[in-house]
Amino acid sequence: MAKLSEVEEMLEKAEADEEKEKIITGHKNKKEDEAKSGWKVVLEYVRVIAIGALIAFLLCKFVIINAVIPTRSMVSTVNVGDRLIGLRIPYYFTDPKRGDVVIFKAPEATGEDAGQLYIKRVIGLPGETIIIDEGIAFLKKEDGKEECIDNSDWQNEKPNANDVKNYQEIVLGDNEYFMMGDNRNHSSDSRVWGPVTRKAILAKAWLRYYKGFKIIK
């Protein structure tokens, strides 16, 4: 009987050791599963962030452009400190039209600002002869007659007729646009630094989203 008891004790001990091993193994496997699950969560966050960053990059590169208004040259269409979105897409298919408010890279003639983002209104189109007389823009036709192409809605106030650059006649190239700010008496524009090339025009101003929502017209 003693031998039988010893055998039973050995079996019980073996069973206990086996159960203990199962518990240890179970804890180990659980920790490994938790670690794998944790890494899966981290990788999923990284994937989501990477996809979001890629989408944001593609949107800003090919679809929209974000701009901050630094000066009062376009008051009151947009004001200093306004933030707005410009759409790149329209100018993939069509060229800028007279009256469009556009975002473009400042030409070299602007000096230190060359390459910076500017926002102005398109007044003159490629191939046209533009005359600025007493601050008002005219189109010189082939027969020599002048047609006013300025719109009072594009002017914050009556242009200053005493401006030293008041009278100008500008012949635009096949790829050039004449830009003016709506705040005519406080705008450095094509009257000062000349026309802008088509390549420099990046987007059509669309929506002001900071300091109130407003569709840019």
GUVEXKOL-84454 format. One record per atom (N, C-alpha, C): residue number from 1; residue in three letters; x negated, z negated, y negated; chain; atom name. Coordinates in steps of 0.02 Angstrom, whole numbers, plus 50000, padded with zeros to 5 digits. Layout:
# residues N
NUM;ALA;X;Z;Y;A;CA
...
//
This chain:
# residues 217
1;MET;49959;50000;50060;A;N
1;MET;50000;50000;50000;A;CA
1;MET;49957;50000;49937;A;C
2;ALA;49900;49967;49944;A;N
2;ALA;49855;49963;49885;A;CA
2;ALA;49830;50032;49869;A;C
3;LYS;49813;50068;49920;A;N
3;LYS;49788;50136;49908;A;CA
3;LYS;49842;50178;49876;A;C
4;LEU;49904;50168;49899;A;N
4;LEU;49960;50207;49871;A;CA
4;LEU;49969;50191;49797;A;C
5;SER;49962;50126;49780;A;N
5;SER;49969;50105;49710;A;CA
5;SER;49915;50136;49668;A;C
6;GLU;49855;50138;49695;A;N
6;GLU;49799;50168;49658;A;CA
6;GLU;49813;50243;49645;A;C
7;VAL;49841;50275;49696;A;N
7;VAL;49856;50346;49689;A;CA
7;VAL;49909;50356;49636;A;C
8;GLU;49960;50312;49638;A;N
8;GLU;50013;50316;49588;A;CA
8;GLU;49986;50305;49519;A;C
9;GLU;49942;50255;49512;A;N
9;GLU;49911;50241;49446;A;CA
9;GLU;49871;50301;49422;A;C
10;MET;49835;50333;49468;A;N
10;MET;49795;50391;49449;A;CA
10;MET;49840;50449;49427;A;C
11;LEU;49897;50457;49463;A;N
11;LEU;49943;50510;49444;A;CA
11;LEU;49974;50497;49375;A;C
12;GLU;49992;50431;49366;A;N
12;GLU;50022;50413;49302;A;CA
12;GLU;49972;50424;49245;A;C
13;LYS;49909;50405;49259;A;N
13;LYS;49857;50414;49208;A;CA
13;LYS;49846;50488;49192;A;C
14;ALA;49847;50529;49247;A;N
14;ALA;49838;50601;49237;A;CA
14;ALA;49895;50630;49196;A;C
15;GLU;49956;50606;49213;A;N
15;GLU;50014;50630;49175;A;CA
15;GLU;50009;50609;49101;A;C
16;ALA;49987;50547;49091;A;N
16;ALA;49980;50522;49023;A;CA
16;ALA;49928;50561;48984;A;C
17;ASP;49870;50574;49019;A;N
17;ASP;49818;50614;48987;A;CA
17;ASP;49842;50684;48971;A;C
18;GLU;49881;50712;49017;A;N
18;GLU;49908;50779;49006;A;CA
18;GLU;49956;50780;48947;A;C
19;GLU;49998;50728;48943;A;N
19;GLU;50046;50723;48888;A;CA
19;GLU;50009;50713;48822;A;C
20;LYS;49956;50672;48825;A;N
20;LYS;49916;50660;48765;A;CA
20;LYS;49883;50725;48742;A;C
21;GLU;49858;50763;48790;A;N
21;GLU;49826;50826;48775;A;CA
21;GLU;49875;50875;48743;A;C
22;LYS;49937;50874;48771;A;N
22;LYS;49989;50917;48743;A;CA
22;LYS;50004;50898;48671;A;C
23;ILE;50007;50832;48659;A;N
23;ILE;50022;50808;48590;A;CA
23;ILE;49966;50829;48543;A;C
24;ILE;49903;50818;48565;A;N
24;ILE;49845;50837;48523;A;CA
24;ILE;49845;50912;48510;A;C
25;THR;49856;50950;48564;A;N
25;THR;49858;51023;48558;A;CA
25;THR;49915;51045;48512;A;C
26;GLY;49973;51010;48520;A;N
26;GLY;50030;51027;48479;A;CA
26;GLY;50016;51015;48405;A;C
27;HIS;49985;50957;48390;A;N
27;HIS;49967;50942;48320;A;CA
27;HIS;49918;50994;48294;A;C
28;LYS;49870;51012;48336;A;N
28;LYS;49819;51061;48316;A;CA
28;LYS;49852;51129;48301;A;C
29;ASN;49896;51149;48347;A;N
29;ASN;49930;51213;48338;A;CA
29;ASN;49974;51212;48276;A;C
30;LYS;50006;51153;48265;A;N
30;LYS;50050;51146;48206;A;CA
30;LYS;50010;51153;48142;A;C
31;LYS;49952;51121;48140;A;N
31;LYS;49909;51126;48081;A;CA
31;LYS;49885;51197;48070;A;C
32;GLU;49867;51230;48126;A;N
32;GLU;49845;51300;48121;A;CA
32;GLU;49902;51344;48095;A;C
33;ASP;49963;51331;48121;A;N
33;ASP;50021;51370;48098;A;CA
33;ASP;50035;51358;48024;A;C
34;GLU;50029;51293;48004;A;N
34;GLU;50040;51276;47934;A;CA
34;GLU;49988;51310;47889;A;C
35;ALA;49925;51310;47913;A;N
35;ALA;49872;51342;47874;A;CA
35;ALA;49885;51417;47867;A;C
36;LYS;49905;51448;47924;A;N
36;LYS;49919;51520;47922;A;CA
36;LYS;49978;51534;47876;A;C
37;SER;50029;51490;47880;A;N
37;SER;50088;51498;47837;A;CA
37;SER;50069;51492;47763;A;C
38;GLY;50024;51444;47748;A;N
38;GLY;50001;51434;47680;A;CA
38;GLY;49965;51495;47653;A;C
39;TRP;49922;51524;47694;A;N
39;TRP;49886;51584;47674;A;CA
39;TRP;49933;51643;47664;A;C
40;LYS;49985;51646;47707;A;N
40;LYS;50034;51700;47700;A;CA
40;LYS;50070;51695;47633;A;C
41;VAL;50086;51632;47612;A;N
41;VAL;50119;51622;47548;A;CA
41;VAL;50073;51643;47491;A;C
42;VAL;50009;51622;47495;A;N
42;VAL;49960;51640;47443;A;CA
42;VAL;49952;51716;47439;A;C
43;LEU;49945;51748;47497;A;N
43;LEU;49936;51821;47498;A;CA
43;LEU;49998;51857;47471;A;C
44;GLU;50057;51828;47484;A;N
44;GLU;50119;51858;47458;A;CA
44;GLU;50121;51853;47382;A;C
45;TYR;50100;51795;47355;A;N
45;TYR;50097;51787;47282;A;CA
45;TYR;50047;51837;47252;A;C
46;VAL;49989;51843;47284;A;N
46;VAL;49938;51890;47260;A;CA
46;VAL;49965;51961;47261;A;C
47;ARG;50000;51978;47314;A;N
47;ARG;50028;52046;47320;A;CA
47;ARG;50080;52059;47265;A;C
48;VAL;50124;52010;47253;A;N
48;VAL;50175;52018;47201;A;CA
48;VAL;50143;52025;47132;A;C
49;ILE;50093;51982;47118;A;N
49;ILE;50059;51985;47054;A;CA
49;ILE;50023;52051;47045;A;C
50;ALA;49990;52075;47098;A;N
50;ALA;49953;52138;47094;A;CA
50;ALA;50001;52196;47082;A;C
51;ILE;50058;52196;47116;A;N
51;ILE;50107;52249;47107;A;CA
51;ILE;50135;52247;47036;A;C
52;GLY;50150;52185;47012;A;N
52;GLY;50175;52177;46943;A;CA
52;GLY;50125;52202;46892;A;C
53;ALA;50061;52184;46903;A;N
53;ALA;50008;52206;46856;A;CA
53;ALA;50001;52282;46856;A;C
54;LEU;50006;52312;46915;A;N
54;LEU;50001;52385;46920;A;CA
54;LEU;50059;52419;46885;A;C
55;ILE;50119;52392;46895;A;N
55;ILE;50178;52421;46862;A;CA
55;ILE;50172;52416;46787;A;C
56;ALA;50150;52357;46763;A;N
56;ALA;50142;52346;46691;A;CA
56;ALA;50090;52394;46662;A;C
57;PHE;50035;52403;46699;A;N
57;PHE;49982;52449;46677;A;CA
57;PHE;50009;52521;46671;A;C
58;LEU;50045;52543;46723;A;N
58;LEU;50071;52611;46724;A;CA
58;LEU;50123;52621;46669;A;C
59;LEU;50165;52570;46657;A;N
59;LEU;50215;52574;46604;A;CA
59;LEU;50181;52582;46536;A;C
60;CYS;50131;52540;46523;A;N
60;CYS;50097;52542;46458;A;CA
60;CYS;50054;52604;46450;A;C
61;LYS;50029;52631;46505;A;N
61;LYS;49986;52689;46502;A;CA
61;LYS;50025;52754;46494;A;C
62;PHE;50083;52758;46526;A;N
62;PHE;50118;52822;46529;A;CA
62;PHE;50190;52821;46502;A;C
63;VAL;50220;52763;46493;A;N
63;VAL;50291;52760;46475;A;CA
63;VAL;50304;52731;46406;A;C
64;ILE;50275;52673;46393;A;N
64;ILE;50288;52639;46329;A;CA
64;ILE;50223;52620;46295;A;C
65;ILE;50229;52599;46232;A;N
65;ILE;50173;52572;46196;A;CA
65;ILE;50198;52514;46154;A;C
66;ASN;50162;52460;46153;A;N
66;ASN;50181;52401;46115;A;CA
66;ASN;50140;52398;46051;A;C
67;ALA;50173;52386;45994;A;N
67;ALA;50137;52387;45931;A;CA
67;ALA;50160;52330;45886;A;C
68;VAL;50113;52306;45845;A;N
68;VAL;50127;52254;45795;A;CA
68;VAL;50117;52285;45727;A;C
69;ILE;50163;52274;45681;A;N
69;ILE;50159;52303;45614;A;CA
69;ILE;50115;52259;45569;A;C
70;PRO;50056;52285;45547;A;N
70;PRO;50010;52244;45508;A;CA
70;PRO;50018;52249;45432;A;C
71;THR;50050;52303;45408;A;N
71;THR;50054;52314;45336;A;CA
71;THR;50126;52328;45315;A;C
72;ARG;50137;52334;45250;A;N
72;ARG;50205;52346;45224;A;CA
72;ARG;50219;52419;45210;A;C
73;SER;50179;52464;45237;A;N
73;SER;50187;52535;45222;A;CA
73;SER;50252;52565;45246;A;C
74;MET;50286;52533;45295;A;N
74;MET;50349;52560;45320;A;CA
74;MET;50409;52515;45304;A;C
75;VAL;50401;52468;45258;A;N
75;VAL;50457;52427;45236;A;CA
75;VAL;50509;52473;45205;A;C
76;SER;50573;52466;45219;A;N
76;SER;50604;52414;45259;A;CA
76;SER;50626;52439;45328;A;C
77;THR;50601;52497;45348;A;N
77;THR;50615;52522;45416;A;CA
77;THR;50589;52472;45466;A;C
78;VAL;50527;52451;45457;A;N
78;VAL;50497;52395;45494;A;CA
78;VAL;50456;52355;45444;A;C
79;ASN;50449;52291;45457;A;N
79;ASN;50416;52246;45411;A;CA
79;ASN;50353;52215;45441;A;C
80;VAL;50313;52185;45399;A;N
80;VAL;50250;52154;45421;A;CA
80;VAL;50265;52101;45474;A;C
81;GLY;50229;52105;45530;A;N
81;GLY;50237;52056;45584;A;CA
81;GLY;50288;52077;45636;A;C
82;ASP;50327;52130;45623;A;N
82;ASP;50374;52154;45674;A;CA
82;ASP;50336;52179;45735;A;C
83;ARG;50367;52170;45792;A;N
83;ARG;50340;52198;45854;A;CA
83;ARG;50390;52249;45880;A;C
84;LEU;50363;52305;45902;A;N
84;LEU;50409;52358;45925;A;CA
84;LEU;50381;52394;45985;A;C
85;ILE;50425;52430;46017;A;N
85;ILE;50408;52471;46075;A;CA
85;ILE;50416;52545;46057;A;C
86;GLY;50366;52583;46074;A;N
86;GLY;50369;52656;46065;A;CA
86;GLY;50374;52689;46133;A;C
87;LEU;50408;52745;46136;A;N
87;LEU;50416;52782;46199;A;CA
87;LEU;50368;52841;46200;A;C
88;ARG;50328;52845;46252;A;N
88;ARG;50281;52901;46260;A;CA
88;ARG;50316;52962;46289;A;C
89;ILE;50365;52950;46332;A;N
89;ILE;50396;53003;46371;A;CA
89;ILE;50423;53062;46329;A;C
90;PRO;50458;53048;46273;A;N
90;PRO;50487;53105;46236;A;CA
90;PRO;50437;53159;46218;A;C
91;TYR;50375;53138;46202;A;N
91;TYR;50325;53187;46180;A;CA
91;TYR;50286;53218;46237;A;C
92;TYR;50306;53201;46299;A;N
92;TYR;50280;53239;46356;A;CA
92;TYR;50314;53306;46361;A;C
93;PHE;50376;53309;46335;A;N
93;PHE;50417;53369;46345;A;CA
93;PHE;50432;53406;46279;A;C
94;THR;50430;53371;46223;A;N
94;THR;50443;53403;46159;A;CA
94;THR;50391;53379;46108;A;C
95;ASP;50386;53416;46053;A;N
95;ASP;50340;53396;45999;A;CA
95;ASP;50378;53353;45948;A;C
96;PRO;50341;53313;45910;A;N
96;PRO;50373;53272;45859;A;CA
96;PRO;50413;53315;45810;A;C
97;LYS;50468;53288;45785;A;N
97;LYS;50511;53323;45738;A;CA
97;LYS;50506;53289;45669;A;C
98;ARG;50525;53326;45618;A;N
98;ARG;50526;53298;45551;A;CA
98;ARG;50574;53238;45549;A;C
99;GLY;50550;53184;45522;A;N
99;GLY;50591;53124;45518;A;CA
99;GLY;50577;53074;45573;A;C
100;ASP;50542;53094;45626;A;N
100;ASP;50525;53047;45679;A;CA
100;ASP;50477;52994;45653;A;C
101;VAL;50488;52931;45673;A;N
101;VAL;50441;52878;45659;A;CA
101;VAL;50395;52874;45720;A;C
102;VAL;50331;52884;45710;A;N
102;VAL;50285;52891;45767;A;CA
102;VAL;50228;52841;45764;A;C
103;ILE;50201;52826;45822;A;N
103;ILE;50142;52785;45829;A;CA
103;ILE;50084;52831;45848;A;C
104;PHE;50029;52826;45812;A;N
104;PHE;49974;52872;45824;A;CA
104;PHE;49907;52837;45810;A;C
105;LYS;49853;52869;45832;A;N
105;LYS;49786;52844;45818;A;CA
105;LYS;49764;52868;45749;A;C
106;ALA;49742;52821;45708;A;N
106;ALA;49721;52839;45640;A;CA
106;ALA;49662;52888;45643;A;C
107;PRO;49663;52939;45600;A;N
107;PRO;49608;52988;45600;A;CA
107;PRO;49543;52958;45571;A;C
108;GLU;49489;52994;45581;A;N
108;GLU;49423;52971;45559;A;CA
108;GLU;49420;52960;45483;A;C
109;ALA;49461;52998;45447;A;N
109;ALA;49460;52993;45374;A;CA
109;ALA;49483;52924;45349;A;C
110;THR;49513;52884;45393;A;N
110;THR;49535;52817;45373;A;CA
110;THR;49477;52767;45373;A;C
111;GLY;49418;52790;45395;A;N
111;GLY;49359;52746;45393;A;CA
111;GLY;49358;52696;45450;A;C
112;GLU;49354;52632;45433;A;N
112;GLU;49348;52580;45483;A;CA
112;GLU;49410;52575;45528;A;C
113;ASP;49466;52601;45504;A;N
113;ASP;49528;52598;45543;A;CA
113;ASP;49534;52655;45594;A;C
114;ALA;49486;52701;45594;A;N
114;ALA;49490;52758;45640;A;CA
114;ALA;49501;52736;45712;A;C
115;GLY;49551;52765;45744;A;N
115;GLY;49567;52747;45813;A;CA
115;GLY;49617;52691;45819;A;C
116;GLN;49630;52654;45765;A;N
116;GLN;49680;52601;45766;A;CA
116;GLN;49750;52631;45768;A;C
117;LEU;49799;52592;45792;A;N
117;LEU;49867;52617;45795;A;CA
117;LEU;49900;52613;45726;A;C
118;TYR;49927;52669;45703;A;N
118;TYR;49964;52673;45641;A;CA
118;TYR;50036;52692;45657;A;C
119;ILE;50081;52675;45612;A;N
119;ILE;50151;52697;45618;A;CA
119;ILE;50173;52726;45552;A;C
120;LYS;50196;52789;45552;A;N
120;LYS;50219;52823;45492;A;CA
120;LYS;50277;52870;45512;A;C
121;ARG;50304;52903;45462;A;N
121;ARG;50357;52951;45474;A;CA
121;ARG;50330;53023;45468;A;C
122;VAL;50351;53066;45513;A;N
122;VAL;50330;53137;45511;A;CA
122;VAL;50368;53172;45455;A;C
123;ILE;50331;53202;45409;A;N
123;ILE;50361;53238;45353;A;CA
123;ILE;50347;53313;45358;A;C
124;GLY;50285;53331;45373;A;N
124;GLY;50266;53402;45379;A;CA
124;GLY;50248;53421;45450;A;C
125;LEU;50267;53481;45470;A;N
125;LEU;50256;53506;45538;A;CA
125;LEU;50201;53559;45539;A;C
126;PRO;50172;53573;45598;A;N
126;PRO;50118;53622;45604;A;CA
126;PRO;50134;53689;45572;A;C
127;GLY;50085;53715;45535;A;N
127;GLY;50093;53781;45505;A;CA
127;GLY;50128;53781;45438;A;C
128;GLU;50155;53725;45417;A;N
128;GLU;50192;53722;45354;A;CA
128;GLU;50145;53709;45295;A;C
129;THR;50170;53727;45236;A;N
129;THR;50136;53709;45174;A;CA
129;THR;50179;53657;45139;A;C
130;ILE;50151;53598;45132;A;N
130;ILE;50188;53542;45104;A;CA
130;ILE;50164;53529;45033;A;C
131;ILE;50212;53520;44989;A;N
131;ILE;50197;53503;44919;A;CA
131;ILE;50224;53434;44904;A;C
132;ILE;50182;53391;44877;A;N
132;ILE;50203;53326;44855;A;CA
132;ILE;50206;53328;44779;A;C
133;ASP;50266;53320;44752;A;N
133;ASP;50276;53324;44680;A;CA
133;ASP;50317;53264;44657;A;C
134;GLU;50286;53222;44615;A;N
134;GLU;50317;53160;44592;A;CA
134;GLU;50339;53117;44651;A;C
135;GLY;50296;53117;44703;A;N
135;GLY;50308;53074;44761;A;CA
135;GLY;50358;53101;44810;A;C
136;ILE;50388;53159;44796;A;N
136;ILE;50437;53189;44840;A;CA
136;ILE;50406;53247;44878;A;C
137;ALA;50424;53254;44942;A;N
137;ALA;50396;53307;44985;A;CA
137;ALA;50439;53369;44983;A;C
138;PHE;50407;53426;44975;A;N
138;PHE;50441;53491;44975;A;CA
138;PHE;50406;53537;45025;A;C
139;LEU;50444;53583;45052;A;N
139;LEU;50418;53635;45096;A;CA
139;LEU;50412;53699;45056;A;C
140;LYS;50353;53728;45055;A;N
140;LYS;50343;53791;45020;A;CA
140;LYS;50356;53847;45069;A;C
141;LYS;50406;53888;45054;A;N
141;LYS;50425;53943;45098;A;CA
141;LYS;50381;54004;45087;A;C
142;GLU;50390;54053;45131;A;N
142;GLU;50350;54114;45127;A;CA
142;GLU;50362;54152;45061;A;C
143;ASP;50423;54146;45033;A;N
143;ASP;50437;54181;44971;A;CA
143;ASP;50414;54141;44909;A;C
144;GLY;50381;54085;44922;A;N
144;GLY;50355;54045;44867;A;CA
144;GLY;50402;53992;44841;A;C
145;LYS;50466;53995;44863;A;N
145;LYS;50514;53945;44840;A;CA
145;LYS;50502;53879;44876;A;C
146;GLU;50523;53825;44844;A;N
146;GLU;50513;53758;44871;A;CA
146;GLU;50580;53727;44892;A;C
147;GLU;50579;53697;44951;A;N
147;GLU;50639;53664;44978;A;CA
147;GLU;50623;53590;44988;A;C
148;CYS;50664;53547;44960;A;N
148;CYS;50653;53475;44969;A;CA
148;CYS;50667;53456;45042;A;C
149;ILE;50618;53426;45074;A;N
149;ILE;50626;53406;45144;A;CA
149;ILE;50626;53330;45151;A;C
150;ASP;50626;53296;45093;A;N
150;ASP;50626;53223;45093;A;CA
150;ASP;50697;53197;45098;A;C
151;ASN;50705;53139;45127;A;N
151;ASN;50770;53109;45135;A;CA
151;ASN;50768;53041;45100;A;C
152;SER;50817;53028;45059;A;N
152;SER;50817;52964;45022;A;CA
152;SER;50817;52904;45069;A;C
153;ASP;50843;52913;45130;A;N
153;ASP;50844;52858;45179;A;CA
153;ASP;50774;52841;45203;A;C
154;TRP;50727;52888;45192;A;N
154;TRP;50658;52876;45214;A;CA
154;TRP;50616;52842;45161;A;C
155;GLN;50646;52825;45105;A;N
155;GLN;50609;52796;45049;A;CA
155;GLN;50635;52726;45032;A;C
156;ASN;50588;52679;45030;A;N
156;ASN;50607;52610;45014;A;CA
156;ASN;50625;52604;44940;A;C
157;GLU;50591;52642;44898;A;N
157;GLU;50604;52641;44826;A;CA
157;GLU;50584;52708;44797;A;C
158;LYS;50602;52720;44736;A;N
158;LYS;50586;52783;44704;A;CA
158;LYS;50510;52790;44699;A;C
159;PRO;50483;52846;44724;A;N
159;PRO;50410;52856;44721;A;CA
159;PRO;50384;52854;44650;A;C
160;ASN;50323;52829;44644;A;N
160;ASN;50291;52822;44579;A;CA
160;ASN;50265;52890;44555;A;C
161;ALA;50295;52917;44502;A;N
161;ALA;50276;52983;44477;A;CA
161;ALA;50208;52983;44443;A;C
162;ASN;50181;52924;44429;A;N
162;ASN;50117;52920;44394;A;CA
162;ASN;50057;52913;44441;A;C
163;ASP;50071;52918;44506;A;N
163;ASP;50018;52914;44555;A;CA
163;ASP;49967;52970;44544;A;C
164;VAL;49902;52951;44548;A;N
164;VAL;49849;53002;44536;A;CA
164;VAL;49850;53056;44589;A;C
165;LYS;49877;53042;44648;A;N
165;LYS;49883;53092;44700;A;CA
165;LYS;49954;53119;44703;A;C
166;ASN;49987;53115;44647;A;N
166;ASN;50057;53133;44644;A;CA
166;ASN;50070;53206;44663;A;C
167;TYR;50032;53252;44636;A;N
167;TYR;50044;53323;44653;A;CA
167;TYR;49990;53347;44701;A;C
168;GLN;50013;53371;44759;A;N
168;GLN;49967;53399;44809;A;CA
168;GLN;50001;53458;44843;A;C
169;GLU;49959;53504;44865;A;N
169;GLU;49984;53559;44906;A;CA
169;GLU;49939;53561;44968;A;C
170;ILE;49970;53549;45026;A;N
170;ILE;49932;53543;45088;A;CA
170;ILE;49955;53595;45138;A;C
171;VAL;49908;53635;45163;A;N
171;VAL;49924;53684;45215;A;CA
171;VAL;49905;53654;45282;A;C
172;LEU;49954;53645;45325;A;N
172;LEU;49943;53613;45390;A;CA
172;LEU;49921;53665;45442;A;C
173;GLY;49875;53645;45485;A;N
173;GLY;49853;53688;45539;A;CA
173;GLY;49905;53692;45594;A;C
174;ASP;49891;53733;45644;A;N
174;ASP;49939;53743;45699;A;CA
174;ASP;49949;53680;45741;A;C
175;ASN;49906;53630;45731;A;N
175;ASN;49909;53571;45773;A;CA
175;ASN;49912;53507;45730;A;C
176;GLU;49935;53514;45667;A;N
176;GLU;49931;53458;45620;A;CA
176;GLU;50000;53437;45594;A;C
177;TYR;50005;53372;45580;A;N
177;TYR;50067;53342;45554;A;CA
177;TYR;50051;53301;45492;A;C
178;PHE;50097;53304;45444;A;N
178;PHE;50089;53267;45382;A;CA
178;PHE;50132;53204;45386;A;C
179;MET;50100;53146;45377;A;N
179;MET;50133;53081;45385;A;CA
179;MET;50140;53046;45318;A;C
180;MET;50196;53011;45310;A;N
180;MET;50205;52969;45251;A;CA
180;MET;50240;52904;45271;A;C
181;GLY;50223;52851;45234;A;N
181;GLY;50257;52787;45246;A;CA
181;GLY;50321;52784;45206;A;C
182;ASP;50372;52749;45232;A;N
182;ASP;50436;52743;45197;A;CA
182;ASP;50429;52703;45132;A;C
183;ASN;50381;52658;45131;A;N
183;ASN;50368;52618;45071;A;CA
183;ASN;50317;52657;45029;A;C
184;ARG;50339;52712;45000;A;N
184;ARG;50296;52763;44971;A;CA
184;ARG;50244;52737;44921;A;C
185;ASN;50263;52689;44881;A;N
185;ASN;50217;52664;44829;A;CA
185;ASN;50165;52615;44856;A;C
186;HIS;50172;52598;44920;A;N
186;HIS;50125;52550;44950;A;CA
186;HIS;50103;52574;45019;A;C
187;SER;50091;52638;45024;A;N
187;SER;50073;52667;45089;A;CA
187;SER;50011;52711;45083;A;C
188;SER;49962;52696;45125;A;N
188;SER;49905;52742;45132;A;CA
188;SER;49922;52788;45190;A;C
189;ASP;49931;52852;45175;A;N
189;ASP;49954;52898;45226;A;CA
189;ASP;49920;52966;45218;A;C
190;SER;49952;53019;45240;A;N
190;SER;49921;53086;45238;A;CA
190;SER;49906;53109;45167;A;C
191;ARG;49937;53079;45118;A;N
191;ARG;49922;53095;45048;A;CA
191;ARG;49851;53073;45031;A;C
192;VAL;49825;53023;45069;A;N
192;VAL;49759;52995;45057;A;CA
192;VAL;49708;53021;45107;A;C
193;TRP;49724;53016;45173;A;N
193;TRP;49675;53034;45223;A;CA
193;TRP;49691;53097;45263;A;C
194;GLY;49740;53135;45241;A;N
194;GLY;49752;53200;45271;A;CA
194;GLY;49797;53199;45332;A;C
195;PRO;49807;53257;45363;A;N
195;PRO;49853;53263;45420;A;CA
195;PRO;49828;53231;45484;A;C
196;VAL;49873;53227;45532;A;N
196;VAL;49859;53198;45598;A;CA
196;VAL;49868;53252;45651;A;C
197;THR;49823;53254;45699;A;N
197;THR;49828;53304;45752;A;CA
197;THR;49882;53284;45803;A;C
198;ARG;49907;53334;45838;A;N
198;ARG;49957;53321;45890;A;CA
198;ARG;49930;53274;45944;A;C
199;LYS;49868;53281;45962;A;N
199;LYS;49838;53240;46014;A;CA
199;LYS;49838;53167;45996;A;C
200;ALA;49833;53152;45932;A;N
200;ALA;49829;53082;45909;A;CA
200;ALA;49896;53046;45912;A;C
201;ILE;49951;53084;45915;A;N
201;ILE;50018;53054;45915;A;CA
201;ILE;50035;53030;45986;A;C
202;LEU;50046;52965;45993;A;N
202;LEU;50054;52935;46059;A;CA
202;LEU;50126;52924;46080;A;C
203;ALA;50169;52905;46032;A;N
203;ALA;50237;52886;46052;A;CA
203;ALA;50285;52889;45993;A;C
204;LYS;50348;52891;46010;A;N
204;LYS;50401;52888;45959;A;CA
204;LYS;50426;52816;45955;A;C
205;ALA;50423;52787;45895;A;N
205;ALA;50446;52718;45886;A;CA
205;ALA;50520;52714;45906;A;C
206;TRP;50536;52663;45945;A;N
206;TRP;50604;52659;45973;A;CA
206;TRP;50640;52594;45956;A;C
207;LEU;50610;52537;45974;A;N
207;LEU;50647;52474;45970;A;CA
207;LEU;50605;52417;45941;A;C
208;ARG;50630;52385;45889;A;N
208;ARG;50599;52323;45866;A;CA
208;ARG;50630;52266;45907;A;C
209;TYR;50588;52224;45939;A;N
209;TYR;50613;52171;45981;A;CA
209;TYR;50595;52101;45956;A;C
210;TYR;50551;52098;45905;A;N
210;TYR;50533;52033;45877;A;CA
210;TYR;50552;52032;45803;A;C
211;LYS;50580;51977;45781;A;N
211;LYS;50611;51970;45716;A;CA
211;LYS;50677;52008;45713;A;C
212;GLY;50711;52007;45770;A;N
212;GLY;50776;52040;45775;A;CA
212;GLY;50772;52107;45808;A;C
213;PHE;50823;52124;45847;A;N
213;PHE;50824;52189;45881;A;CA
213;PHE;50849;52243;45833;A;C
214;LYS;50817;52300;45836;A;N
214;LYS;50835;52355;45792;A;CA
214;LYS;50811;52421;45822;A;C
215;ILE;50854;52470;45825;A;N
215;ILE;50834;52538;45845;A;CA
215;ILE;50802;52571;45785;A;C
216;ILE;50741;52597;45795;A;N
216;ILE;50703;52628;45740;A;CA
216;ILE;50729;52698;45728;A;C
217;LYS;50748;52712;45664;A;N
217;LYS;50771;52778;45646;A;CA
217;LYS;50735;52802;45584;A;C
//
